[in-house]
Each structure stands twice: as C-alpha cells, then as structure tokens.
Amino acid sequence: MKKVIVSGIQPTGEMHIGNYLGAVKNWVELQADPQFDRYFFIPDWHSMTIDYEPGTKQRIIRNLVRDLLALGIDPKKSTLFIQSHIPEHTELFWTLMTLTPMSELEKMTQFKDKALKNAENINAGLFTYPVLMAADILMYKAHINPVGEDQVQHVELARVLAKKFNNKFGQTFPEPQSMLTNVPRIMSLLESDKKMSKSGGDKSCLYVSDSPTVISEKIRKAVTDEQGVQNLLGLAKLFDPTGLTYKHLNKDFAGGTLKNVELKDTLAELISTYFADFRARKEEIDDKMVDEVIAEGCARAREMAQRTMEDVRSKTGIR
C-alpha cells in the first residue's frame, strides 16, 4: 500500500525563491518516488485570512498553477487541486472543530505571529486555521505532510485530532507525520536579518518569474553588510548546480578579495540560468491547459474527499 503525501502552497501573490526552495523543489523530487501517492493543492480558503484584493485572486491562483506546472509538478504523477473546489474540506473542518480543545489552539505560536502581522484584521479564521489545515491533511488519509519548521505544530494538531476521532468513532485516519525539508532560511535582499517575505515588498524578494534583468536589478540593490554578504553567498551555493562557481566565490571571500559587484553579478547569472527552463516552459502553458489541469485534479481529489466524508458521516451518525 502506498503512503499518501499532502502539502499546499498559498495563493498570496508571486512565488518567491524561498517558497520554491522550501516546498515546491521538494515536491518535484518526491514525484520520482513510487512509494507515494501525492496530493498538492492551493489552499485559497486559508489565504482569505489576510487582507487581499478579490479582483486579483483568480489571476493569482491560475498563475500559481502555471508556476507549479512549469517548475515540474506533473499532473500524471501528482493530484494538483484547488482547496475551495472541494467543499468537503469545510465539512470535515467543522467535524474536527467539535473535537478540538480550545487549549490546543491557544498553544499555536503561528496565531500570535499572524496576529502581529495582521493587527487590523485579527479574525477568527487566523485562530482556527490549524483545524482547517488538519482537515486538508486528514481528508486524503495522509501519512506524511512536508512542511517547514513553522508548520510542525499544525501537523501535530492533525495527529491529535486523528487520534481523538479514531478513539471516539472508530479507526478512520492515519496519524500524519511531518517531513521537514532541509533548506536554510532565505533572507530578504534589503533586510539581511529578516526572512524573505512578500510583505517586505517586491524589491526584497526574488520571484521565480522575474526576468534576468529584474533579477540583476534586485540583487545589485541587495544590502552587503556582513550578514548580507553571507546571505548572497548562501544563495550562490543553492543555485550553483556544479558547486564550482560557489567554491570560487567562497575562496575569494575567505581571502578577502571578493568584490561585492562580482558576487552580485555572478549570483544574478546563476539564478537567471537556474530558472531559464522554467521561464520557457511557463510561456508554453496556456489557459486551456490550466483549465484542464484544474478540472482533472479537482475531480480526482473530490472523489477521494467524497469517500472520506461518506465514512465520516456514517461513523459520526450525521447520515
């Protein structure tokens, strides 16, 4: 029996290189492993917990689908779907809410962090977000959930809720495990001590869709304090497939002969080259292909979700 992997990436704007290295690169690599069934999704309901412009949401979602396809997510190997197209997620969310102790949600450090960043919009969705995430995971009977360290607490909640449901209503859900990706923190170009984030502004982020010209312009404006140079060297190591260019840069840095302009120009070239194939593939993905991928992926996901919810309704006595 294959193990199930479930993971998602929110549609909150352009995908930056931190999103790619922290999640999508790992998803693509997991597609080569025949022991897994993979469900990768766009959690658009989750993205509603922060302020957004409704008129741009569909464009962002569809662009994210194109990015994922161009980066190597293969609809024949993985089920790629959009969360809101599967209404069963919210039904399972409510069922799990009735099993969730308030004390579990009060432990969540992510709520405190998100509330600080969204002081003008501290809504109940920010507080109950981890339960919807648990529903996302358990819906597909996931064994493994690839996440960053900041999401491990949420996967632990999914484990708690799976166990509580199984104990109360009978064995139904596996208890999912976190799969941590070994990726260093990708820092802002403009604030070397802060994690790269869209909230820091476009000039602080490198997006996977940035043209070589834009990549060069952004990197040339990156800070070069001691930590900033280390951050740029770290990026060079990550985006140098042979390691030879990074070795040369690091040797010059250690010898005190590395000039900032050389580091920045070399890094810009490395990143531009790394994503060249991606940019070319993305140009080939038209609206019809996006529509087909969304329709097929959501149909497969919903078939599984409907089976899960039929079982849940029966066991909980709702139907």
Secondary structure, 3 states (H helix, E strand, C coil): CCEEEEEECCCCCCCEHHHHHHHHHHHHHHCCCCCEEEEEEECHHHHCCCCCCHHHHHHHHHHHHHHHHHHCCCCCCCEEEEHHHCCHHHHHHHHHHCCCCHHHHHCCHHHHHHHHHCCCCCCHHHHHHHHHHHHHHHHCCCCEEEECHHHHHHHHHHHHHHHHHHHHHCCCCCCCEEEECCCCCCECCCCCCCECCHHHCHHHCCECCCCHHHHHHHHHCCCCCHHHHHHHHHHHHHCCCCCHHHHHHHHHHHCCCCCHHHHHHHHHHHHHHHCHHHHHHHHHCCHHHHHHHHHHHHHHHHHHHHHHHHHHHHHHCCC
